[in-house]
């Protein structure tokens, strides 16, 4: 990651509110925090709130410039099934946040970066601060019993009380346009572009990420069957932690085509024989809104074409190949092999147009700060 972007700017402090632990696998909030620290700024990172009865959860280790803190919440956001429950939780959380605000010396010059759709009460605490809300998921689609009304109530108020709202896809942008004027803010490739080796036999289809129920298991089983039945010399490599029900993933075990590997960073992986990066998600309301997953830019940064399923709004580019249960798998794999050598220039251009420098410029422009 480039840790020397635009050094020399006036130092700002950004206060991140999230429902994420710092030591979780990197997501947009981690990526943005690292980007800002690399530019010489400071971060106070509020990790996912715990509960009043939980005295065991401590903050994770973090880089020197990122101070971690944690508050408590009265009730999980999905359980706030009425405005009254939202109000009671807000009273409780506001007191928690005010205490941390005093402890960290947060003042009205600090910039609030909020990743929580339900934190509409932040304006009550930070009356003069610039608040930037980032909506990177349609959380309300996972409402208990499908009862979205109280979640949308919190979302609307959060957007209305923010100075700026950023989101990661045009689908979410259209949804949020009911309440505000949202801007697209895609992820980026933190390491830039690394050209793949040429004239190498490539036989690995790589998945890198959480291995669980979000994956289209049926598609992976069918793809592996086609590879096996046609005696093709391909392997499917799944790298990452297994989450959720193990019974789902068990369908992939003892498959001669599919291999599992423990979590690792991209720097630790060998890409020399990788033909394409698999992003084989099944179709669900929250996944279907995805346009460019965080991992996509990181994998493209390694010069890999993408082989995706689900996500009907995924960016349409020459290096994005689609799979479904009705696909001609052999035809698709042969096509990637034929086209692999001509793809790097297009991938490089896309990666270089989606850099940390570009995102930093966008963010600083929103808060009225120049890069020079």
Secondary structure in CASP SS format (residue, H / E / C, confidence):
PFRMAT SS
TARGET T0000
AUTHOR 0000-0000-0000
METHOD secondary structure of the structure
MODEL  1
X C 1.00
X C 1.00
X C 1.00
X C 1.00
X C 1.00
X C 1.00
X C 1.00
X C 1.00
X C 1.00
X C 1.00
X C 1.00
X C 1.00
X E 1.00
X E 1.00
X E 1.00
X E 1.00
X E 1.00
X C 1.00
X C 1.00
X C 1.00
X C 1.00
X C 1.00
X C 1.00
X C 1.00
X C 1.00
X C 1.00
X C 1.00
X H 1.00
X H 1.00
X H 1.00
X H 1.00
X H 1.00
X H 1.00
X H 1.00
X H 1.00
X H 1.00
X H 1.00
X H 1.00
X C 1.00
X C 1.00
X C 1.00
X E 1.00
X E 1.00
X E 1.00
X E 1.00
X E 1.00
X C 1.00
X C 1.00
X C 1.00
X E 1.00
X E 1.00
X C 1.00
X C 1.00
X C 1.00
X C 1.00
X C 1.00
X C 1.00
X C 1.00
X C 1.00
X C 1.00
X C 1.00
X C 1.00
X C 1.00
X C 1.00
X C 1.00
X E 1.00
X E 1.00
X E 1.00
X E 1.00
X C 1.00
X C 1.00
X E 1.00
X E 1.00
X C 1.00
X C 1.00
X C 1.00
X H 1.00
X H 1.00
X H 1.00
X C 1.00
X C 1.00
X C 1.00
X H 1.00
X H 1.00
X H 1.00
X H 1.00
X H 1.00
X H 1.00
X H 1.00
X H 1.00
X H 1.00
X H 1.00
X H 1.00
X H 1.00
X H 1.00
X H 1.00
X H 1.00
X H 1.00
X H 1.00
X H 1.00
X H 1.00
X H 1.00
X H 1.00
X H 1.00
X C 1.00
X C 1.00
X C 1.00
X C 1.00
X C 1.00
X C 1.00
X E 1.00
X E 1.00
X E 1.00
X E 1.00
X C 1.00
X C 1.00
X C 1.00
X C 1.00
X C 1.00
X C 1.00
X C 1.00
X H 1.00
X H 1.00
X H 1.00
X H 1.00
X C 1.00
X C 1.00
X C 1.00
X C 1.00
X C 1.00
X E 1.00
X E 1.00
X E 1.00
X E 1.00
X E 1.00
X C 1.00
X C 1.00
X C 1.00
X H 1.00
X H 1.00
X H 1.00
X H 1.00
X C 1.00
X H 1.00
X H 1.00
X H 1.00
X C 1.00
X C 1.00
X H 1.00
X H 1.00
X H 1.00
X H 1.00
X H 1.00
X H 1.00
X H 1.00
X H 1.00
X H 1.00
X H 1.00
X H 1.00
X H 1.00
X C 1.00
X C 1.00
X C 1.00
X E 1.00
X E 1.00
X E 1.00
X E 1.00
X C 1.00
X C 1.00
X H 1.00
X H 1.00
X H 1.00
X H 1.00
X H 1.00
X H 1.00
X H 1.00
X C 1.00
X C 1.00
X C 1.00
X C 1.00
X C 1.00
X C 1.00
X E 1.00
X E 1.00
X C 1.00
X C 1.00
X C 1.00
X C 1.00
X E 1.00
X C 1.00
X C 1.00
X C 1.00
X C 1.00
X C 1.00
X C 1.00
X C 1.00
X C 1.00
X C 1.00
X C 1.00
X C 1.00
X C 1.00
X C 1.00
X C 1.00
X E 1.00
X E 1.00
X E 1.00
X E 1.00
X E 1.00
X C 1.00
X C 1.00
X E 1.00
X C 1.00
X C 1.00
X C 1.00
X E 1.00
X C 1.00
X H 1.00
X H 1.00
X H 1.00
X H 1.00
X H 1.00
X H 1.00
X H 1.00
X H 1.00
X H 1.00
X H 1.00
X H 1.00
X H 1.00
X H 1.00
X C 1.00
X C 1.00
X C 1.00
X C 1.00
X C 1.00
X E 1.00
X E 1.00
X E 1.00
X E 1.00
X E 1.00
X C 1.00
X C 1.00
X E 1.00
X C 1.00
X C 1.00
X C 1.00
X H 1.00
X H 1.00
X H 1.00
X H 1.00
X H 1.00
X C 1.00
X C 1.00
X C 1.00
X C 1.00
X C 1.00
X C 1.00
X C 1.00
X E 1.00
X E 1.00
X E 1.00
X E 1.00
X C 1.00
X C 1.00
X C 1.00
X C 1.00
X H 1.00
X H 1.00
X H 1.00
X C 1.00
X C 1.00
X C 1.00
X C 1.00
X C 1.00
X E 1.00
X E 1.00
X E 1.00
X E 1.00
X E 1.00
X E 1.00
X E 1.00
X E 1.00
X C 1.00
X C 1.00
X C 1.00
X H 1.00
X H 1.00
X H 1.00
X H 1.00
X C 1.00
X C 1.00
X C 1.00
X C 1.00
X C 1.00
X H 1.00
X H 1.00
X H 1.00
X H 1.00
X H 1.00
X H 1.00
X H 1.00
X C 1.00
X C 1.00
X C 1.00
X C 1.00
X E 1.00
X E 1.00
X E 1.00
X E 1.00
X E 1.00
X C 1.00
X C 1.00
X C 1.00
X C 1.00
X C 1.00
X C 1.00
X C 1.00
X C 1.00
X C 1.00
X C 1.00
X E 1.00
X E 1.00
X E 1.00
X C 1.00
X C 1.00
X C 1.00
X C 1.00
X C 1.00
X C 1.00
X H 1.00
X H 1.00
X H 1.00
X H 1.00
X H 1.00
X H 1.00
X H 1.00
X H 1.00
X H 1.00
X H 1.00
X H 1.00
X H 1.00
X H 1.00
X H 1.00
X H 1.00
X H 1.00
X H 1.00
X H 1.00
X H 1.00
X H 1.00
X H 1.00
X H 1.00
X H 1.00
X H 1.00
X C 1.00
X C 1.00
X E 1.00
X H 1.00
X H 1.00
X H 1.00
X H 1.00
X H 1.00
X H 1.00
X H 1.00
X H 1.00
X H 1.00
X H 1.00
X H 1.00
X C 1.00
X C 1.00
X C 1.00
X C 1.00
X C 1.00
X C 1.00
END
